[in-house]
Amino acid sequence: MTVVVEPQDYERLLAEMTRHAGMTTLTLRRRLAAKAYARTAAYDAAISNWFAGELADPAPAYRAVAGRLVEALRYGENPHQTAAFYRTGEARFGVATARQLQGKQLSYNNINDTDAAYECVAEFDPERTAACALIKHANPCGVAEAASLLDAYRKALACDPVSAFGGIVALNAGSMPRRHAP
């Protein structure tokens, strides 16, 4: 028996059945079974978490978390370690819903620092003030607010310019200077 849970696997299944007179190999069946069990586990996690919410249980005895692979990362916390980035179905702003526009493949530390920077700067109301957070190894090297993003950046950098080198810079959208057409 071969279980298929994603339409993108149909072509691979049909090709294998063509090569093996209508049969599938144990290797393919194992790969597809692993996908099926992961999918049902994610579904069970969603139901379990729904029940915890319905029962207003902030700390259930078991918490299930399911995520979908976004990408394999360049390396883990250290270069000899492997890592992968998973996203849950939660639709909230942050690193998991961000899109990388350019640059090399990210590492675990890049993701972790970016998340810490985003969460830190999100504490500041952009309607009230401009804010900047500089993060390196998940620790703030500098956090500041000011009348403009540039001034907030300068103040944050002044906190520890040495540690900030190579770190993540996060800015909120407050107090952007307006440019008017001539």
ZADOPA-445718 format. One line per 10 residues: number of its first residue (from 1); their letters; for each residue x negated, y negated, z of N, C-alpha, C. Coordinates in pm, 1 decimal. Atoms other than C-alpha are relative to their C-alpha. Example, Ala and Ser with C-alpha at 12.3 -4.5 7.8 and 13.67 -1.06 7.14 Angstrom:
2
1 = AS = -89.0/119.0/0.0/-1230.0/450.0/780.0/-90.0/-120.0/0.0  82.0/119.0/-6.0/-1367.0/106.0/714.0/77.0/-109.0/73.0;
***
This chain:
182
1 = MTVVVEPQDY = -84.7/116.8/0.0/0.0/0.0/0.0/-89.6/-123.6/0.0  73.8/125.1/8.2/-124.6/-347.5/-85.5/96.0/-114.1/30.8  -83.7/111.8/-41.7/19.4/-657.1/83.9/-55.3/-127.8/-61.1  41.3/127.8/59.0/10.9/-993.2/-95.3/85.3/-109.4/62.6  -73.7/107.8/-67.1/104.1/-1311.0/92.8/-18.0/-135.7/-67.2  21.8/127.1/68.7/-22.3/-1581.9/-143.5/1.2/21.8/-150.9  -8.2/-15.0/146.0/63.5/-1624.8/-513.1/-136.2/-5.6/-70.5  130.5/6.6/66.8/-300.5/-1709.7/-594.8/-71.9/134.0/-1.0  61.6/-133.0/0.2/-385.3/-1344.4/-520.5/62.5/93.8/-103.6  -65.6/-86.3/98.7/-147.9/-1205.8/-786.0/-94.4/37.7/-113.7;
11 = ERLLAEMTRH = 87.1/-25.7/114.2/-399.2/-1240.4/-1068.3/-110.3/100.7/36.0  104.7/-93.1/-43.8/-673.4/-1063.4/-870.5/58.3/140.6/18.8  -65.5/-129.5/-19.8/-428.7/-785.2/-776.2/28.2/68.0/-134.0  -31.5/-58.5/130.9/-312.6/-734.1/-1134.2/-126.5/44.0/-74.1  126.1/-37.1/65.2/-671.9/-731.9/-1264.7/-55.3/129.1/59.3  50.0/-120.6/-65.8/-769.5/-470.1/-1009.8/85.4/121.6/-36.9  -86.8/-111.7/37.2/-466.7/-254.6/-1088.6/-24.7/42.7/-143.9  32.7/-32.4/139.4/-553.5/-275.2/-1459.0/-129.0/80.7/-6.7  129.9/-70.0/0.1/-912.6/-163.0/-1388.6/7.6/139.3/61.6  -3.4/-126.0/-74.3/-804.0/123.7/-1162.0/129.9/78.1/-21.1;
21 = AGMTTLTLRR = -117.6/-79.1/37.5/-503.3/275.9/-1340.5/115.9/-17.1/97.6  -114.6/28.5/-86.0/-241.3/104.6/-1124.8/-29.7/6.5/148.5  37.6/-11.7/-141.5/-432.0/151.4/-797.6/-82.0/-122.2/42.3  86.7/104.3/-54.2/-619.8/-89.8/-570.9/-108.3/65.1/84.9  110.2/-53.5/-80.5/-949.1/-40.1/-390.4/23.7/-30.2/147.4  -8.5/21.2/-144.2/-983.4/-14.8/-14.9/-52.1/-140.3/35.7  56.0/133.2/-27.1/-1193.7/-333.2/-21.6/104.9/-108.0/-21.6  -103.3/100.7/25.8/-913.4/-537.1/-181.9/113.6/13.2/100.6  -109.2/-18.9/-96.5/-649.0/-383.2/44.6/-37.1/-56.2/136.1  44.3/55.3/-129.0/-854.7/-476.9/351.7/-0.1/-152.6/-1.5;
31 = RLAAKAYART = 1.4/146.8/9.5/-906.7/-834.9/231.7/141.4/-56.9/3.9  -137.0/49.2/3.3/-538.0/-880.4/156.8/73.1/28.5/131.1  -60.0/-29.9/-130.4/-435.4/-709.9/483.0/-47.1/-101.2/104.5  51.9/100.8/-93.9/-661.6/-949.5/675.7/75.5/-131.3/-19.0  -77.6/121.4/27.0/-482.5/-1240.8/504.5/141.9/13.1/56.1  -136.9/-20.6/-47.2/-143.2/-1091.4/589.8/7.8/-9.4/151.9  -0.7/6.4/-146.2/-228.8/-1043.5/957.5/-27.1/-142.3/48.2  26.5/138.7/-38.3/-373.5/-1396.4/978.7/124.6/-85.9/-22.0  -121.3/76.5/29.1/-57.0/-1535.0/817.7/108.5/28.4/103.6  -103.4/-30.4/-99.7/176.1/-1350.5/1054.6/-41.3/-50.6/138.0;
41 = AAYDAAISNW = 47.2/55.1/-127.7/-43.1/-1455.0/1350.8/27.9/-150.1/6.1  -28.8/143.6/4.5/-7.9/-1819.5/1241.4/149.5/-24.7/20.0  -145.2/12.2/-14.8/368.7/-1773.0/1215.1/40.2/26.0/145.0  -28.7/-30.1/-140.6/381.6/-1611.8/1560.1/-46.1/-113.8/91.2  49.4/113.2/-79.3/170.6/-1900.0/1698.5/98.2/-116.0/-7.3  -96.3/109.1/15.7/417.6/-2152.5/1556.9/124.8/25.4/83.6  -118.8/-34.5/-79.2/709.7/-1969.9/1719.6/-31.0/-12.3/148.8  39.4/7.1/-139.7/525.0/-1936.5/2051.0/-10.1/-144.8/48.2  14.1/139.9/-38.2/440.4/-2306.2/2056.6/134.3/-72.3/-1.6  -134.1/57.3/1.4/797.2/-2397.6/1963.1/71.8/33.5/130.1;
51 = FAGELADPAP = -65.0/-40.0/-125.1/925.8/-2197.0/2261.2/-58.8/-75.8/118.4  61.8/75.7/-109.7/674.8/-2366.5/2492.6/56.5/-141.4/4.1  -59.3/133.2/5.3/809.9/-2701.7/2372.7/144.4/-1.6/44.8  -140.8/-8.7/-38.0/1172.0/-2596.0/2410.8/16.5/21.8/149.8  -5.0/-26.8/-143.1/1101.3/-2474.2/2763.2/-69.8/-109.1/81.2  71.8/111.1/-64.4/910.4/-2797.3/2840.8/-114.7/52.0/85.4  113.4/-58.4/-72.2/610.6/-2588.7/2945.8/-129.2/-62.6/-52.2  120.0/67.6/48.3/303.0/-2813.2/2919.9/-125.4/87.9/6.0  117.0/-86.9/-14.0/67.0/-2530.3/3017.3/42.5/146.3/3.4  -40.7/-140.5/1.1/192.9/-2188.8/2904.0/-119.3/91.3/30.9;
61 = AYRAVAGRLV = 106.0/-95.1/-37.0/-4.5/-1883.5/3021.3/-88.5/33.8/-119.2  75.7/-24.1/123.0/-110.5/-1825.8/2660.2/32.9/-110.5/-98.2  -21.1/103.1/102.4/-157.8/-2095.3/2395.2/-57.4/53.6/-130.0  43.6/-50.4/130.0/-176.4/-1986.3/2035.3/-29.1/-117.7/-92.0  38.8/103.7/93.8/-355.9/-2200.7/1779.1/-28.6/66.6/-134.2  23.3/-54.4/133.6/-349.5/-2133.5/1406.8/-43.3/-113.8/-91.0  47.6/101.5/92.5/-537.8/-2322.6/1142.0/-31.9/59.9/-135.5  33.8/-41.8/136.3/-605.3/-2306.9/770.4/-136.2/-58.2/-34.2  134.4/42.1/34.2/-958.7/-2326.9/639.5/2.4/-122.0/-91.8  17.8/117.7/83.9/-1043.5/-2672.1/504.0/-127.4/18.9/-81.1;
71 = EALRYGENPH = 126.2/-26.0/68.1/-1405.8/-2593.7/426.0/-99.4/65.4/94.1  114.2/-50.4/-74.9/-1709.6/-2402.1/536.2/-94.7/-118.1/14.9  85.7/115.2/-24.7/-1944.5/-2654.2/694.5/-145.3/32.8/-30.1  141.5/-14.5/35.5/-2309.4/-2711.7/610.8/-72.4/83.8/104.9  52.9/-81.6/-109.2/-2406.9/-2571.0/951.8/78.5/-31.4/125.9  -68.8/20.0/-127.1/-2285.2/-2544.4/1309.7/-66.0/-109.4/81.8  60.9/101.1/-85.5/-2406.0/-2741.5/1608.2/-150.3/-7.3/-22.3  141.6/-7.0/34.3/-2757.7/-2628.8/1517.2/-12.3/57.6/-140.5  12.3/-41.3/140.1/-2889.0/-2564.7/1164.3/3.3/151.6/-24.8  -1.3/-145.1/21.3/-2920.0/-2186.5/1216.0/138.0/62.0/25.1;
81 = QTAAFYRTGE = -133.3/-50.4/-29.6/-2549.7/-2155.3/1308.2/96.2/-29.5/-114.5  -103.4/23.3/100.4/-2253.6/-2119.9/1075.6/120.1/-66.0/67.3  -119.2/66.2/-52.7/-1935.5/-2320.8/1115.7/100.0/-18.7/-112.9  -107.0/25.5/95.5/-1603.2/-2379.0/944.3/97.9/-97.1/63.6  -95.1/100.4/-46.2/-1340.4/-2652.8/969.8/140.3/45.6/-37.3  -137.3/-43.2/19.7/-976.3/-2555.1/1012.8/95.3/-113.1/34.5  -102.6/101.2/-23.1/-665.7/-2773.5/1002.5/128.8/70.3/41.9  -130.8/-53.2/-40.1/-341.2/-2704.7/1186.3/106.8/-68.7/-84.1  -109.8/60.3/74.3/-2.2/-2795.3/1046.5/42.1/-135.1/54.0  -35.2/128.0/-61.1/13.4/-3101.7/1271.7/-33.7/-114.3/-94.9;
91 = ARFGVATARQ = 19.3/110.5/94.9/56.1/-3413.6/1059.5/-25.3/-129.4/76.2  36.1/123.3/-69.9/-121.1/-3676.2/1269.7/-126.7/-55.2/-62.8  118.6/62.5/56.0/-383.2/-3924.4/1158.9/-123.1/44.6/78.0  125.4/-38.1/-63.3/-741.4/-3827.7/1230.7/-90.1/69.4/-99.5  99.4/-64.2/85.5/-1034.2/-3634.0/1096.7/61.9/113.5/-82.0  -58.0/-115.0/70.1/-825.6/-3329.1/1004.1/82.4/-40.6/-121.7  -79.6/44.3/114.2/-609.7/-3534.2/768.2/-75.1/-99.1/-88.4  80.6/92.0/80.4/-890.3/-3753.4/633.8/-52.6/71.5/-124.2  54.5/-53.8/124.1/-1040.6/-3706.3/288.8/-139.1/-57.7/-20.0  135.8/46.4/25.0/-1413.5/-3724.5/224.6/-10.3/-49.6/-143.8;
101 = LQGKQLSYNN = 7.3/59.1/132.5/-1480.1/-3954.3/-69.1/-133.0/24.9/-69.6  130.9/-22.3/61.3/-1851.1/-3896.3/-124.6/-95.7/49.7/108.3  102.1/-43.7/-94.9/-2168.8/-3768.4/36.0/-14.7/150.3/2.5  27.3/-143.2/-6.2/-2311.8/-3431.4/116.5/101.3/71.5/88.6  -90.3/-83.4/-78.2/-2119.7/-3146.0/271.8/-23.2/-26.4/148.3  8.7/33.6/-140.9/-2043.4/-3210.9/638.0/-46.7/117.4/84.6  37.3/-101.0/-98.8/-2176.9/-3024.8/939.6/98.1/-9.9/116.9  -82.4/1.9/-120.9/-2006.9/-2941.6/1268.2/-18.6/-131.9/75.0  27.8/123.8/-72.8/-2178.6/-3240.1/1431.1/63.6/-120.3/-68.2  -64.4/109.7/72.4/-2052.0/-3473.6/1156.2/149.3/-5.5/32.3;
111 = INDTDAAYEC = -144.1/-7.4/-28.8/-1693.1/-3356.7/1212.7/27.2/-40.3/145.2  -19.0/27.6/-143.0/-1723.8/-3369.9/1591.8/-20.9/-148.5/30.3  27.0/142.2/-23.4/-1878.7/-3719.6/1591.9/105.9/-88.2/-63.8  -102.5/79.1/68.2/-1626.9/-3851.5/1340.5/130.5/4.1/77.2  -121.7/-12.1/-79.2/-1338.9/-3718.9/1547.4/-10.1/-84.5/127.2  18.9/79.7/-122.3/-1482.2/-3875.6/1865.4/7.0/-149.2/-31.0  -1.8/142.0/37.5/-1534.4/-4209.2/1686.4/142.3/-45.2/-32.6  -137.4/34.6/37.4/-1183.7/-4208.6/1540.2/87.4/-12.2/125.0  -84.1/1.0/-119.8/-1019.9/-4122.1/1871.6/-34.5/-117.3/91.3  41.7/112.9/-83.9/-1223.5/-4387.5/2055.1/54.3/-131.5/-54.3;
121 = VAEFDPERTA = -42.8/128.7/57.0/-1149.2/-4673.6/1815.8/152.7/-9.1/-8.6  -146.5/0.4/4.9/-782.2/-4568.9/1797.4/61.8/-48.5/131.1  -49.0/50.9/-128.3/-750.6/-4675.9/2162.6/24.2/-151.0/-3.9  -13.0/145.5/10.4/-768.1/-5039.8/2047.9/111.3/-35.3/-98.2  -110.4/44.2/84.3/-460.7/-5208.7/1906.2/-53.9/-92.9/-108.5  54.4/84.5/106.2/-562.9/-5346.9/1563.7/75.2/-131.8/-17.7  -74.0/125.9/5.7/-293.5/-5613.5/1592.4/-52.6/-98.4/104.4  51.1/83.5/-108.7/-461.8/-5744.4/1908.0/-145.2/-38.8/-20.5  142.7/25.4/8.0/-832.9/-5714.0/1830.8/-67.0/90.5/-102.5  84.0/-85.4/84.3/-1097.2/-5581.8/1596.0/-87.0/83.4/94.0;
131 = ACALIKHANP = 79.1/-87.3/-86.8/-1285.9/-5284.8/1740.5/-94.1/86.2/-82.2  100.1/-85.3/63.2/-1590.4/-5074.8/1658.6/-49.5/100.8/102.3  59.2/-104.3/-83.6/-1715.8/-4745.5/1801.1/-115.0/63.2/-77.5  117.5/-66.4/57.3/-2063.8/-4603.7/1729.9/-23.4/126.3/80.9  6.6/-129.0/-68.3/-2090.9/-4233.7/1812.6/-115.7/82.4/-53.6  107.9/-91.3/38.2/-2389.0/-3996.7/1811.1/4.2/116.8/97.8  -10.3/-122.5/-80.6/-2367.2/-3637.0/1936.8/117.7/-7.3/97.2  -128.1/8.9/-71.7/-2010.0/-3702.5/2053.9/-3.7/-96.8/117.8  9.4/99.5/-106.9/-2125.8/-3980.8/2288.5/1.6/-140.2/-59.6  1.2/136.5/49.2/-2056.9/-4349.8/2246.1/-137.4/-65.3/20.8;
141 = CGVAEAASLL = 123.1/79.1/-8.9/-2373.1/-4548.6/2170.2/35.7/-145.6/18.9  -49.6/135.2/-15.5/-2168.4/-4864.1/2164.4/145.1/-7.3/-41.0  -140.5/24.2/30.3/-1805.3/-4967.9/2170.3/26.0/-145.6/33.5  -25.0/141.6/-25.0/-1691.4/-5325.9/2137.4/123.8/-46.1/-74.6  -108.0/68.0/69.1/-1406.0/-5551.2/2042.1/-38.7/-146.2/-15.6  31.9/140.3/28.4/-1423.5/-5899.1/1896.3/107.4/-57.3/-91.5  -96.9/66.3/86.8/-1240.0/-6147.0/1677.0/-3.5/53.8/-142.1  10.1/-55.6/135.5/-1368.1/-5980.3/1356.4/-68.0/135.6/6.3  65.5/-131.0/5.6/-1483.4/-5634.1/1252.3/-151.4/-14.3/0.3  144.3/20.5/3.5/-1831.3/-5767.5/1179.3/-54.4/-32.2/138.5;
151 = DAYRKALACD = 45.6/33.1/-135.4/-1863.5/-5920.9/1525.3/13.0/119.6/94.0  -16.1/-120.3/-82.9/-1727.8/-5603.3/1687.4/-112.8/98.7/-29.2  110.5/-88.2/37.3/-1986.1/-5399.3/1492.8/-131.7/-48.4/60.8  125.5/54.7/-53.9/-2270.4/-5631.4/1595.3/-8.4/20.2/151.6  -0.6/-18.3/-145.6/-2168.8/-5614.6/1961.1/-18.1/147.6/37.0  14.4/-143.4/-29.0/-2134.8/-5235.0/1954.2/-142.8/46.8/-26.4  137.2/-37.7/34.2/-2472.5/-5196.2/1784.4/-99.0/-51.8/103.7  89.8/57.5/-100.6/-2635.8/-5421.6/2044.3/-4.0/83.9/127.8  -1.3/-84.1/-121.1/-2538.4/-5170.7/2315.7/-117.9/96.7/1.8  110.5/-96.6/7.9/-2794.3/-4911.3/2197.2/-34.0/24.9/-146.6;
161 = PVSAFGGIVA = 29.0/-12.8/142.6/-2929.5/-4965.8/1845.9/-85.9/120.9/-34.3  85.9/-116.3/27.6/-3182.2/-4681.5/1877.5/85.7/125.9/-10.2  -83.6/-120.4/1.9/-2927.4/-4412.3/1963.1/103.1/-2.5/-111.8  -102.3/10.7/104.1/-2680.2/-4543.8/1707.1/-51.4/40.4/-137.9  56.5/-34.1/130.9/-2920.0/-4467.5/1420.4/44.6/140.0/-41.9  -46.2/-128.3/51.1/-2771.3/-4189.8/1208.8/132.8/44.4/56.1  -127.9/-35.6/-60.5/-2444.7/-4194.4/1401.5/117.6/-37.9/-87.7  -125.6/29.0/68.8/-2085.1/-4250.2/1300.4/50.2/-137.0/44.2  -58.3/131.3/-27.0/-1931.8/-4597.0/1275.9/149.0/9.1/-30.5  -144.9/3.5/20.7/-1555.5/-4625.8/1321.8/48.8/-140.7/29.0;
171 = LNAGSMPRRH = -57.2/133.5/-13.2/-1365.4/-4951.4/1277.1/150.7/9.4/-7.5  -143.9/7.6/19.9/-1003.0/-5032.4/1327.8/27.0/-106.4/-105.4  -31.2/90.7/110.6/-822.9/-5254.5/1080.4/33.5/-139.8/48.1  -38.2/129.3/-55.0/-785.5/-5558.5/1306.2/-83.6/-115.3/-49.3  66.3/128.0/24.0/-876.0/-5915.1/1222.8/-92.3/-2.1/-120.7  77.9/6.7/124.0/-1000.8/-5867.9/868.8/11.1/-141.9/-53.8  -9.9/134.8/56.9/-1093.8/-6207.0/722.1/74.6/5.2/-133.0  -78.7/4.9/123.6/-852.6/-6300.9/443.4/-76.0/-80.2/-103.6  62.8/72.5/112.3/-996.8/-6400.8/108.3/111.6/-52.2/-88.6  -101.2/61.5/84.0/-792.7/-6638.7/-96.4/-58.4/-23.9/-138.4;
181 = AP = 45.3/25.8/137.4/-813.2/-6671.8/-473.2/-26.9/-148.5/-15.9  31.5/141.8/17.8/-976.4/-6999.7/-583.5/108.9/-73.6/-74.7;
***
